[in-house]
Amino acid sequence: MGIIGWIIIGALAGWLASIVTGNDRKMGGFSNIAVGIIGGFIGGFIMNLLGGAGVTGFNLWSLLVSFMGSLIFLWIFNKIRK
């Protein structure tokens, strides 16, 4: 998956995770992309530990894995910030 795919998946996953965690008003587009890409790494790492496939390309599975990783990242970030 190319850099454009990472940016698109990251933006969608970060945006959805920021809505679920209540951070949407505080975050901009760049933050959503960064959170989504970091979430992709976290989600992929966790999925590999569980024996599944991580981010596999530009598909719905990769979006779901990135979204779950983004939720974990934002949850940890919010706990540290408080």
Rosetta blueprint (number, residue, H / E / L):
1 M L
2 G L
3 I H
4 I H
5 G H
6 W H
7 I H
8 I H
9 I H
10 G H
11 A H
12 L H
13 A H
14 G H
15 W H
16 L H
17 A H
18 S H
19 I H
20 V H
21 T H
22 G L
23 N L
24 D L
25 R L
26 K L
27 M L
28 G L
29 G H
30 F H
31 S H
32 N H
33 I H
34 A H
35 V H
36 G H
37 I H
38 I H
39 G H
40 G H
41 F H
42 I H
43 G H
44 G H
45 F H
46 I H
47 M H
48 N H
49 L H
50 L L
51 G L
52 G L
53 A L
54 G L
55 V L
56 T L
57 G L
58 F L
59 N L
60 L H
61 W H
62 S H
63 L H
64 L H
65 V H
66 S H
67 F H
68 M H
69 G H
70 S H
71 L H
72 I H
73 F H
74 L H
75 W H
76 I H
77 F H
78 N H
79 K H
80 I H
81 R H
82 K L
